[in-house]
Amino acid sequence: MFIRIVKMSFNENAIDEFLKNFNANKHKIRTFKGCQFLELYRDKSDTNVFFTYSYWSSENDLEAYRQSDLFKTVWSKTKPLFNAKPEAWSVDKVASLE
């Protein structure tokens, strides 16, 4: 398992459109083969910035999602809304405390 973090910054007038698209597709993304967990965060000080945080069973599962029609559809509606280039990190969990 590994974790994918994506930082996205949107034009202020595009946030509602982004959220509508995310909410329409979040269950499809979450139930995509290999996706074990999905959350969306919003920055408290810069409310135009959002982060997705997802757990994937393998890098192959994430890559299959990134090549899927679902991703292409979601991304084609999301990409024009950005006001900065998105950033993404694939990380391994080192420790988790609850």
PALUMKE-926942 format. One record per residue: residue in one letter; x negated, y, z of N, C-alpha, C, O, CB in turn. Coordinates in steps of 0.1 Angstrom, whole numbers, plus 5000, padded with zeros to 4 digits. Atoms other than C-alpha are relative to their C-alpha. Last residue first. Glycine has a CB too. Example, Ala and Ser with C-alpha at 12.3 -4.5 7.8 and 13.67 -1.06 7.14 Angstrom:
2
{code:s, n_px:5009, n_py:4989, n_pz:5000, ca_px:4863, ca_py:4989, ca_pz:5071, c_px:5008, c_py:5011, c_pz:5008, o_px:5003, o_py:5022, o_pz:5009, cb_px:4996, cb_py:5005, cb_pz:4986};
{code:a, n_px:4991, n_py:4988, n_pz:5000, ca_px:4877, ca_py:4955, ca_pz:5078, c_px:4991, c_py:5012, c_pz:5000, o_px:4981, o_py:5012, o_pz:5007, cb_px:5010, cb_py:5000, cb_pz:5012};
This chain:
98
{code:e, n_px:4987, n_py:4995, n_pz:4998, ca_px:5043, ca_py:5072, ca_pz:5167, c_px:5003, c_py:5001, c_pz:5015, o_px:5014, o_py:5005, o_pz:5019, cb_px:5011, cb_py:4990, cb_pz:4994};
{code:l, n_px:4996, n_py:5001, n_pz:4986, ca_px:5007, ca_py:5069, ca_pz:5156, c_px:5015, c_py:5005, c_pz:5001, o_px:5018, o_py:5015, o_pz:4994, cb_px:4991, cb_py:5009, cb_pz:5009};
{code:s, n_px:4986, n_py:4995, n_pz:4999, ca_px:4995, ca_py:5061, ca_pz:5121, c_px:5004, c_py:4998, c_pz:5015, o_px:5003, o_py:4987, o_pz:5020, cb_px:5009, cb_py:4992, cb_pz:4991};
{code:a, n_px:4994, n_py:5002, n_pz:4987, ca_px:4958, ca_py:5056, ca_pz:5111, c_px:5014, c_py:5006, c_pz:5000, o_px:5017, o_py:5015, o_pz:4993, cb_px:4992, cb_py:5007, cb_pz:5012};
{code:v, n_px:5010, n_py:5004, n_pz:4991, ca_px:4938, ca_py:5053, ca_pz:5080, c_px:5005, c_py:4997, c_pz:5013, o_px:5001, o_py:4988, o_pz:5020, cb_px:4989, cb_py:5011, cb_pz:5000};
{code:k, n_px:4998, n_py:4997, n_pz:4986, ca_px:4965, ca_py:5054, ca_pz:5054, c_px:4989, c_py:4995, c_pz:5008, o_px:4985, o_py:4983, o_pz:5007, cb_px:5014, cb_py:4994, cb_pz:5004};
{code:d, n_px:4998, n_py:5012, n_pz:4992, ca_px:4951, ca_py:5053, ca_pz:5019, c_px:5002, c_py:5005, c_pz:5014, o_px:4996, o_py:5014, o_pz:5019, cb_px:4988, cb_py:4990, cb_pz:4999};
{code:v, n_px:5007, n_py:5002, n_pz:4988, ca_px:4955, ca_py:5083, ca_pz:4996, c_px:5003, c_py:4987, c_pz:5007, o_px:5014, o_py:4982, o_pz:5005, cb_px:5002, cb_py:5012, cb_pz:5010};
{code:s, n_px:4997, n_py:5014, n_pz:4996, ca_px:4966, ca_py:5092, ca_pz:4962, c_px:4991, c_py:4997, c_pz:5011, o_px:4978, o_py:4998, o_pz:5010, cb_px:4998, cb_py:4990, cb_pz:4987};
{code:w, n_px:5010, n_py:5008, n_pz:4993, ca_px:4966, ca_py:5130, ca_pz:4958, c_px:5005, c_py:4986, c_pz:5002, o_px:5017, o_py:4984, o_pz:5006, cb_px:4996, cb_py:5007, cb_pz:5013};
{code:a, n_px:4996, n_py:5013, n_pz:4995, ca_px:4986, ca_py:5153, ca_pz:4935, c_px:4988, c_py:4993, c_pz:5006, o_px:4976, o_py:4994, o_pz:5001, cb_px:5006, cb_py:4991, cb_pz:4988};
{code:e, n_px:5012, n_py:5007, n_pz:4995, ca_px:4985, ca_py:5190, ca_pz:4926, c_px:5005, c_py:4986, c_pz:5006, o_px:5016, o_py:4985, o_pz:5011, cb_px:4992, cb_py:5008, cb_pz:5011};
{code:p, n_px:4999, n_py:5009, n_pz:4989, ca_px:5011, ca_py:5208, ca_pz:4905, c_px:4987, c_py:4993, c_pz:5004, o_px:4978, o_py:4992, o_pz:4995, cb_px:5011, cb_py:4990, cb_pz:4997};
{code:k, n_px:5003, n_py:5014, n_pz:5003, ca_px:5000, ca_py:5237, ca_pz:4884, c_px:5002, c_py:4991, c_pz:5012, o_px:4997, o_py:4994, o_pz:5022, cb_px:4986, cb_py:4999, cb_pz:4994};
{code:a, n_px:5014, n_py:5003, n_pz:4998, ca_px:5016, ca_py:5270, ca_pz:4895, c_px:4999, c_py:4985, c_pz:4996, o_px:5008, o_py:4977, o_pz:4996, cb_px:4995, cb_py:5002, cb_pz:5014};
{code:n, n_px:5007, n_py:4987, n_pz:5001, ca_px:5050, ca_py:5287, ca_pz:4889, c_px:4985, c_py:4998, c_pz:5002, o_px:4977, o_py:5008, o_pz:5002, cb_px:5005, cb_py:5010, cb_pz:5010};
{code:f, n_px:5012, n_py:4997, n_pz:4992, ca_px:5067, ca_py:5254, ca_pz:4882, c_px:4995, c_py:5015, c_pz:4998, o_px:4997, o_py:5020, o_pz:4987, cb_px:4989, cb_py:4991, cb_pz:4996};
{code:l, n_px:4996, n_py:4992, n_pz:4989, ca_px:5103, ca_py:5252, ca_pz:4868, c_px:4988, c_py:5005, c_pz:5008, o_px:4990, o_py:5013, o_pz:5017, cb_px:5009, cb_py:4992, cb_pz:5009};
{code:p, n_px:4998, n_py:4986, n_pz:5004, ca_px:5093, ca_py:5240, ca_pz:4833, c_px:5003, c_py:5009, c_pz:5012, o_px:5003, o_py:5021, o_pz:5010, cb_px:5011, cb_py:5001, cb_pz:4990};
{code:k, n_px:5012, n_py:4993, n_pz:5004, ca_px:5078, ca_py:5208, ca_pz:4849, c_px:5003, c_py:5014, c_pz:4996, o_px:4994, o_py:5023, o_pz:4999, cb_px:4994, cb_py:4992, cb_pz:4988};
{code:t, n_px:5007, n_py:4993, n_pz:4989, ca_px:5109, ca_py:5197, ca_pz:4868, c_px:4989, c_py:5009, c_pz:4995, o_px:4987, o_py:5020, o_pz:5000, cb_px:4994, cb_py:4989, cb_pz:5009};
{code:k, n_px:4991, n_py:4989, n_pz:4994, ca_px:5134, ca_py:5189, ca_pz:4840, c_px:4993, c_py:5007, c_pz:5011, o_px:4996, o_py:5019, o_pz:5014, cb_px:5012, cb_py:4993, cb_pz:5006};
{code:s, n_px:4997, n_py:4990, n_pz:5010, ca_px:5108, ca_py:5170, ca_pz:4819, c_px:5009, c_py:5011, c_pz:5005, o_px:5009, o_py:5022, o_pz:4999, cb_px:5007, cb_py:4992, cb_pz:4988};
{code:w, n_px:5011, n_py:4991, n_pz:5002, ca_px:5095, ca_py:5154, ca_pz:4851, c_px:5003, c_py:5010, c_pz:4989, o_px:4999, o_py:5022, o_pz:4990, cb_px:4987, cb_py:4992, cb_pz:4996};
{code:v, n_px:5001, n_py:4991, n_pz:4989, ca_px:5128, ca_py:5138, ca_pz:4860, c_px:4989, c_py:5011, c_pz:4998, o_px:4992, o_py:5023, o_pz:5000, cb_px:4996, cb_py:4992, cb_pz:5013};
{code:t, n_px:4988, n_py:4992, n_pz:4999, ca_px:5134, ca_py:5124, ca_pz:4825, c_px:4999, c_py:5010, c_pz:5012, o_px:5002, o_py:5022, o_pz:5010, cb_px:5013, cb_py:4991, cb_pz:5002};
{code:k, n_px:5000, n_py:4990, n_pz:5012, ca_px:5099, ca_py:5112, ca_pz:4820, c_px:5012, c_py:5009, c_pz:5001, o_px:5011, o_py:5021, o_pz:4998, cb_px:4999, cb_py:4992, cb_pz:4987};
{code:f, n_px:5010, n_py:4989, n_pz:4998, ca_px:5098, ca_py:5097, ca_pz:4855, c_px:5001, c_py:5010, c_pz:4989, o_px:5001, o_py:5022, o_pz:4992, cb_px:4986, cb_py:4994, cb_pz:5002};
{code:l, n_px:4995, n_py:4993, n_pz:4988, ca_px:5131, ca_py:5077, ca_pz:4849, c_px:4990, c_py:5012, c_pz:5003, o_px:4994, o_py:5023, o_pz:5004, cb_px:5001, cb_py:4991, cb_pz:5012};
{code:d, n_px:4991, n_py:4990, n_pz:5005, ca_px:5119, ca_py:5067, ca_pz:4814, c_px:5006, c_py:5009, c_pz:5011, o_px:5008, o_py:5020, o_pz:5009, cb_px:5012, cb_py:4993, cb_pz:4993};
{code:s, n_px:4986, n_py:5003, n_pz:5002, ca_px:5090, ca_py:5050, ca_pz:4830, c_px:5008, c_py:5011, c_pz:4994, o_px:5005, o_py:5023, o_pz:4995, cb_px:5006, cb_py:4995, cb_pz:5013};
{code:q, n_px:4998, n_py:5003, n_pz:5014, ca_px:5053, ca_py:5056, ca_pz:4825, c_px:5014, c_py:4997, c_pz:4997, o_px:5018, o_py:4995, o_pz:4985, cb_px:4991, cb_py:4988, cb_pz:4996};
{code:r, n_px:5005, n_py:4988, n_pz:5008, ca_px:5048, ca_py:5073, ca_pz:4859, c_px:5002, c_py:4998, c_pz:4985, o_px:5003, o_py:5008, o_pz:4978, cb_px:4986, cb_py:5003, cb_pz:5003};
{code:y, n_px:4990, n_py:4989, n_pz:4998, ca_px:5069, ca_py:5046, ca_pz:4875, c_px:4996, c_py:5012, c_pz:4992, o_px:5005, o_py:5017, o_pz:4985, cb_px:5001, cb_py:5004, cb_pz:5015};
{code:a, n_px:4988, n_py:5004, n_pz:5008, ca_px:5046, ca_py:5019, ca_pz:4860, c_px:5011, c_py:5010, c_pz:5002, o_px:5018, o_py:5013, o_pz:4992, cb_px:5005, cb_py:4986, cb_pz:5006};
{code:e, n_px:5003, n_py:4997, n_pz:5015, ca_px:5016, ca_py:5039, ca_pz:4872, c_px:5012, c_py:4995, c_pz:4992, o_px:5015, o_py:5002, o_pz:4982, cb_px:4987, cb_py:4992, cb_pz:4996};
{code:l, n_px:4999, n_py:4986, n_pz:5002, ca_px:5031, ca_py:5039, ca_pz:4908, c_px:4997, c_py:5004, c_pz:4985, o_px:5005, o_py:5012, o_pz:4979, cb_px:4989, cb_py:5008, cb_pz:5008};
{code:d, n_px:4986, n_py:4996, n_pz:4998, ca_px:5036, ca_py:5002, ca_pz:4907, c_px:5002, c_py:5015, c_pz:4997, o_px:5012, o_py:5019, o_pz:4991, cb_px:5006, cb_py:4996, cb_pz:5014};
{code:n, n_px:4993, n_py:5004, n_pz:5012, ca_px:5002, ca_py:4996, ca_pz:4893, c_px:5014, c_py:5003, c_pz:5001, o_px:5020, o_py:5007, o_pz:4990, cb_px:4998, cb_py:4985, cb_pz:4998};
{code:e, n_px:5002, n_py:4990, n_pz:5010, ca_px:4987, ca_py:5016, ca_pz:4921, c_px:5007, c_py:4997, c_pz:4987, o_px:5011, o_py:5006, o_pz:4980, cb_px:4985, cb_py:5002, cb_pz:4998};
{code:s, n_px:5013, n_py:5001, n_pz:5007, ca_px:5002, ca_py:4992, ca_pz:4945, c_px:4999, c_py:5012, c_pz:4991, o_px:5009, o_py:5018, o_pz:4987, cb_px:4999, cb_py:4986, cb_pz:4992};
{code:s, n_px:5006, n_py:5013, n_pz:4997, ca_px:5030, ca_py:4988, ca_pz:4971, c_px:4987, c_py:4999, c_pz:4993, o_px:4978, o_py:4993, o_pz:4999, cb_px:5010, cb_py:4989, cb_pz:4995};
{code:w, n_px:4999, n_py:5009, n_pz:5011, ca_px:5038, ca_py:5026, ca_pz:4969, c_px:4993, c_py:4987, c_pz:5004, o_px:4982, o_py:4987, o_pz:5010, cb_px:4994, cb_py:5006, cb_pz:4987};
{code:y, n_px:5008, n_py:5012, n_pz:4998, ca_px:5045, ca_py:5050, ca_pz:4997, c_px:5003, c_py:4990, c_pz:4989, o_px:5014, o_py:4989, o_pz:4984, cb_px:5004, cb_py:4993, cb_pz:5014};
{code:s, n_px:4994, n_py:5013, n_pz:5003, ca_px:5058, ca_py:5084, ca_pz:4989, c_px:4990, c_py:4989, c_pz:5002, o_px:4978, o_py:4991, o_pz:5001, cb_px:5005, cb_py:5000, cb_pz:4985};
{code:y, n_px:5008, n_py:5009, n_pz:4992, ca_px:5054, ca_py:5120, ca_pz:5001, c_px:5006, c_py:4986, c_pz:4997, o_px:5017, o_py:4984, o_pz:5002, cb_px:4999, cb_py:5004, cb_pz:5015};
{code:t, n_px:4994, n_py:5014, n_pz:4999, ca_px:5068, ca_py:5147, ca_pz:4979, c_px:4989, c_py:4991, c_pz:5006, o_px:4977, o_py:4993, o_pz:5004, cb_px:5004, cb_py:4995, cb_pz:4986};
{code:f, n_px:5009, n_py:5011, n_pz:5001, ca_px:5057, ca_py:5183, ca_pz:4987, c_px:5008, c_py:4987, c_pz:4999, o_px:5018, o_py:4986, o_pz:5007, cb_px:4990, cb_py:4999, cb_pz:5012};
{code:f, n_px:4995, n_py:5012, n_pz:4996, ca_px:5074, ca_py:5216, ca_pz:4981, c_px:4990, c_py:4989, c_pz:4999, o_px:4981, o_py:4990, o_pz:4991, cb_px:5013, cb_py:4996, cb_pz:4992};
{code:v, n_px:5009, n_py:5012, n_pz:5001, ca_px:5062, ca_py:5251, ca_pz:4978, c_px:5007, c_py:4988, c_pz:5006, o_px:5012, o_py:4989, o_pz:5017, cb_px:4987, cb_py:5003, cb_pz:5007};
{code:n, n_px:5000, n_py:5005, n_pz:5014, ca_px:5086, ca_py:5280, ca_pz:4970, c_px:4992, c_py:4988, c_pz:4998, o_px:4992, o_py:4982, o_pz:4987, cb_px:4994, cb_py:5011, cb_pz:4991};
{code:t, n_px:4988, n_py:5009, n_pz:5003, ca_px:5094, ca_py:5283, ca_pz:5007, c_px:5001, c_py:4997, c_pz:4985, o_px:5010, o_py:4989, o_pz:4982, cb_px:5012, cb_py:5007, cb_pz:5005};
{code:d, n_px:4998, n_py:4997, n_pz:5015, ca_px:5059, ca_py:5297, ca_pz:5014, c_px:5011, c_py:4990, c_pz:4995, o_px:5008, o_py:4979, o_pz:4991, cb_px:4987, cb_py:4998, cb_pz:4992};
{code:s, n_px:5004, n_py:4986, n_pz:5002, ca_px:5058, ca_py:5299, ca_pz:5053, c_px:5001, c_py:5004, c_pz:4985, o_px:5003, o_py:5016, o_pz:4982, cb_px:4986, cb_py:5002, cb_pz:5004};
{code:k, n_px:4993, n_py:4990, n_pz:4991, ca_px:5077, ca_py:5268, ca_pz:5062, c_px:4997, c_py:5014, c_pz:4997, o_px:5005, o_py:5023, o_pz:4999, cb_px:4997, cb_py:4997, cb_pz:5014};
{code:d, n_px:5009, n_py:4992, n_pz:4992, ca_px:5066, ca_py:5246, ca_pz:5033, c_px:5007, c_py:5011, c_pz:5008, o_px:5016, o_py:5017, o_pz:5002, cb_px:4989, cb_py:5007, cb_pz:4991};
{code:r, n_px:5000, n_py:4986, n_pz:5004, ca_px:5093, ca_py:5223, ca_pz:5021, c_px:4991, c_py:5008, c_pz:5009, o_px:4992, o_py:5007, o_pz:5021, cb_px:5014, cb_py:5006, cb_pz:4999};
{code:y, n_px:5003, n_py:4990, n_pz:4990, ca_px:5090, ca_py:5185, ca_pz:5024, c_px:5000, c_py:5014, c_pz:4993, o_px:4998, o_py:5015, o_pz:4981, cb_px:4987, cb_py:4997, cb_pz:5007};
{code:l, n_px:5003, n_py:4987, n_pz:5006, ca_px:5105, ca_py:5157, ca_pz:5003, c_px:4999, c_py:5010, c_pz:5011, o_px:5007, o_py:5010, o_pz:5021, cb_px:5012, cb_py:5004, cb_pz:4990};
{code:e, n_px:4996, n_py:4988, n_pz:4993, ca_px:5103, ca_py:5121, ca_pz:5015, c_px:4997, c_py:5013, c_pz:4992, o_px:4988, o_py:5013, o_pz:4984, cb_px:4994, cb_py:5001, cb_pz:5014};
{code:l, n_px:5000, n_py:4988, n_pz:5007, ca_px:5101, ca_py:5087, ca_pz:4998, c_px:5005, c_py:5011, c_pz:5009, o_px:5016, o_py:5010, o_pz:5014, cb_px:5008, cb_py:4999, cb_pz:4986};
{code:f, n_px:4996, n_py:4988, n_pz:4991, ca_px:5093, ca_py:5053, ca_pz:5011, c_px:4999, c_py:5012, c_pz:4992, o_px:4990, o_py:5014, o_pz:4983, cb_px:4990, cb_py:5000, cb_pz:5012};
{code:q, n_px:4995, n_py:5004, n_pz:4987, ca_px:5087, ca_py:5018, ca_pz:4997, c_px:5005, c_py:5011, c_pz:5009, o_px:5012, o_py:5008, o_pz:5019, cb_px:4989, cb_py:4993, cb_pz:5007};
{code:c, n_px:4998, n_py:4988, n_pz:4991, ca_px:5084, ca_py:5025, ca_pz:4960, c_px:5006, c_py:4995, c_pz:5013, o_px:5017, o_py:4990, o_pz:5014, cb_px:5008, cb_py:5011, cb_pz:4993};
{code:g, n_px:5013, n_py:4997, n_pz:4993, ca_px:5071, ca_py:4992, ca_pz:4944, c_px:5001, c_py:5013, c_pz:5009, o_px:4992, o_py:5015, o_pz:5017, cb_px:4990, cb_py:5002, cb_pz:4990};
{code:k, n_px:5009, n_py:5011, n_pz:4996, ca_px:5099, ca_py:4987, ca_pz:4919, c_px:4987, c_py:5006, c_pz:5006, o_px:4980, o_py:5013, o_pz:5000, cb_px:4998, cb_py:4990, cb_pz:4989};
{code:f, n_px:5009, n_py:5005, n_pz:5011, ca_px:5120, ca_py:5019, ca_pz:4917, c_px:4991, c_py:4989, c_pz:5006, o_px:4986, o_py:4990, o_pz:5017, cb_px:4992, cb_py:5012, cb_pz:4994};
{code:t, n_px:4998, n_py:5014, n_pz:5003, ca_px:5145, ca_py:5020, ca_pz:4946, c_px:4992, c_py:4995, c_pz:4988, o_px:4994, o_py:4984, o_pz:4984, cb_px:5015, cb_py:4998, cb_pz:4998};
{code:r, n_px:5003, n_py:5008, n_pz:4988, ca_px:5131, ca_py:5053, ca_pz:4960, c_px:5002, c_py:4985, c_pz:4997, o_px:4995, o_py:4977, o_pz:5003, cb_px:5010, cb_py:5004, cb_pz:5011};
{code:i, n_px:5014, n_py:5000, n_pz:4997, ca_px:5130, ca_py:5069, ca_pz:4926, c_px:4997, c_py:4990, c_pz:5011, o_px:4988, o_py:4982, o_pz:5010, cb_px:4994, cb_py:5014, cb_pz:5002};
{code:k, n_px:5006, n_py:5008, n_pz:5012, ca_px:5166, ca_py:5059, ca_pz:4917, c_px:4985, c_py:4999, c_pz:5002, o_px:4979, o_py:4989, o_pz:5000, cb_px:5003, cb_py:5007, cb_pz:4987};
{code:h, n_px:4997, n_py:5014, n_pz:4997, ca_px:5177, ca_py:5072, ca_pz:4952, c_px:4994, c_py:4990, c_pz:4989, o_px:4990, o_py:4979, o_pz:4992, cb_px:5015, cb_py:4997, cb_pz:5002};
{code:k, n_px:5008, n_py:5005, n_pz:4989, ca_px:5159, ca_py:5105, ca_pz:4947, c_px:5003, c_py:4985, c_pz:5003, o_px:4993, o_py:4978, o_pz:5006, cb_px:5003, cb_py:5008, cb_pz:5012};
{code:n, n_px:5008, n_py:5011, n_pz:5004, ca_px:5174, ca_py:5111, ca_pz:4912, c_px:4992, c_py:4994, c_pz:5012, o_px:4985, o_py:4984, o_pz:5010, cb_px:4990, cb_py:5005, cb_pz:4990};
{code:a, n_px:4993, n_py:5009, n_pz:5010, ca_px:5204, ca_py:5134, ca_pz:4916, c_px:4991, c_py:4988, c_pz:4997, o_px:4997, o_py:4978, o_pz:4993, cb_px:5002, cb_py:5008, cb_pz:4987};
{code:n, n_px:4989, n_py:5007, n_pz:4993, ca_px:5189, ca_py:5150, ca_pz:4948, c_px:5007, c_py:4990, c_pz:4991, o_px:5012, o_py:4980, o_pz:4995, cb_px:5010, cb_py:5010, cb_pz:5005};
{code:f, n_px:5005, n_py:5009, n_pz:4990, ca_px:5157, ca_py:5158, ca_pz:4930, c_px:5011, c_py:4992, c_pz:5006, o_px:5010, o_py:4980, o_pz:5007, cb_px:4991, cb_py:5007, cb_pz:5010};
{code:n, n_px:5006, n_py:5010, n_pz:5007, ca_px:5175, ca_py:5174, ca_pz:4900, c_px:4994, c_py:4989, c_pz:5009, o_px:4996, o_py:4977, o_pz:5007, cb_px:4989, cb_py:5005, cb_pz:4990};
{code:k, n_px:4989, n_py:5007, n_pz:5006, ca_px:5197, ca_py:5195, ca_pz:4923, c_px:4995, c_py:4988, c_pz:4992, o_px:5000, o_py:4977, o_pz:4993, cb_px:5008, cb_py:5009, cb_pz:4990};
{code:l, n_px:4993, n_py:5008, n_pz:4989, ca_px:5167, ca_py:5204, ca_pz:4944, c_px:5012, c_py:4992, c_pz:4994, o_px:5014, o_py:4981, o_pz:4998, cb_px:5005, cb_py:5009, cb_pz:5011};
{code:f, n_px:5008, n_py:5011, n_pz:4996, ca_px:5148, ca_py:5216, ca_pz:4913, c_px:5007, c_py:4991, c_pz:5010, o_px:5007, o_py:4978, o_pz:5008, cb_px:4986, cb_py:5005, cb_pz:5006};
{code:e, n_px:5000, n_py:5009, n_pz:5011, ca_px:5177, ca_py:5236, ca_pz:4900, c_px:4991, c_py:4988, c_pz:5003, o_px:4995, o_py:4976, o_pz:5000, cb_px:4995, cb_py:5007, cb_pz:4987};
{code:d, n_px:4987, n_py:5007, n_pz:5000, ca_px:5182, ca_py:5253, ca_pz:4933, c_px:5000, c_py:4989, c_pz:4989, o_px:5006, o_py:4978, o_pz:4992, cb_px:5011, cb_py:5009, cb_pz:4999};
{code:i, n_px:4999, n_py:5009, n_pz:4989, ca_px:5145, ca_py:5261, ca_pz:4934, c_px:5013, c_py:4992, c_pz:5001, o_px:5012, o_py:4980, o_pz:5003, cb_px:4997, cb_py:5007, cb_pz:5014};
{code:a, n_px:4999, n_py:5013, n_pz:5005, ca_px:5143, ca_py:5277, ca_pz:4900, c_px:5002, c_py:4989, c_pz:5011, o_px:5004, o_py:4977, o_pz:5008, cb_px:4989, cb_py:4996, cb_pz:4991};
{code:n, n_px:4987, n_py:5002, n_pz:5006, ca_px:5150, ca_py:5313, ca_pz:4909, c_px:5002, c_py:4986, c_pz:4995, o_px:5013, o_py:4983, o_pz:4990, cb_px:5002, cb_py:5010, cb_pz:4989};
{code:e, n_px:4990, n_py:4999, n_pz:4990, ca_px:5120, ca_py:5313, ca_pz:4933, c_px:5014, c_py:4997, c_pz:4994, o_px:5022, o_py:4991, o_pz:5001, cb_px:5000, cb_py:5014, cb_pz:5006};
{code:n, n_px:4994, n_py:4986, n_pz:5001, ca_px:5097, ca_py:5300, ca_pz:4906, c_px:5011, c_py:5000, c_pz:5010, o_px:5019, o_py:4991, o_pz:5011, cb_px:5004, cb_py:5003, cb_pz:4986};
{code:f, n_px:4990, n_py:4996, n_pz:5010, ca_px:5083, ca_py:5267, ca_pz:4919, c_px:5003, c_py:5015, c_pz:5000, o_px:5001, o_py:5022, o_pz:5009, cb_px:5013, cb_py:4993, cb_pz:5003};
{code:s, n_px:4996, n_py:4986, n_pz:4997, ca_px:5052, ca_py:5253, ca_pz:4936, c_px:5010, c_py:5005, c_pz:4989, o_px:5006, o_py:5004, o_pz:4977, cb_px:4988, cb_py:5009, cb_pz:5001};
{code:m, n_px:4994, n_py:4993, n_pz:5012, ca_px:5047, ca_py:5216, ca_pz:4936, c_px:5005, c_py:5013, c_pz:5005, o_px:5010, o_py:5015, o_pz:5016, cb_px:5012, cb_py:4992, cb_pz:4995};
{code:k, n_px:4997, n_py:4987, n_pz:4996, ca_px:5024, ca_py:5195, ca_pz:4959, c_px:5005, c_py:5007, c_pz:4987, o_px:4999, o_py:5007, o_pz:4976, cb_px:4987, cb_py:5008, cb_pz:5005};
{code:v, n_px:4999, n_py:4991, n_pz:5011, ca_px:5024, ca_py:5158, ca_pz:4953, c_px:5004, c_py:5013, c_pz:5005, o_px:5015, o_py:5014, o_pz:5011, cb_px:5009, cb_py:4995, cb_pz:4988};
{code:i, n_px:4996, n_py:4986, n_pz:4996, ca_px:5013, ca_py:5133, ca_pz:4979, c_px:5000, c_py:5009, c_pz:4988, o_px:4989, o_py:5010, o_pz:4982, cb_px:4992, cb_py:5005, cb_pz:5012};
{code:r, n_px:5002, n_py:4989, n_pz:5010, ca_px:5010, ca_py:5096, ca_pz:4970, c_px:5007, c_py:5013, c_pz:5005, o_px:5018, o_py:5013, o_pz:5009, cb_px:5007, cb_py:4995, cb_pz:4986};
{code:i, n_px:4991, n_py:4988, n_pz:4999, ca_px:5004, ca_py:5070, ca_pz:4997, c_px:4997, c_py:5010, c_pz:4989, o_px:4986, o_py:5012, o_pz:4985, cb_px:4999, cb_py:5006, cb_pz:5014};
{code:f, n_px:5007, n_py:4987, n_pz:4999, ca_px:4989, ca_py:5035, ca_pz:4994, c_px:5011, c_py:5011, c_pz:4999, o_px:5022, o_py:5009, o_pz:4996, cb_px:4990, cb_py:5002, cb_pz:4988};
{code:m, n_px:4992, n_py:4988, n_pz:5000, ca_px:5000, ca_py:5000, ca_pz:5000, c_px:4991, c_py:5012, c_pz:5000, o_px:4981, o_py:5013, o_pz:5006, cb_px:5010, cb_py:5000, cb_pz:5012};
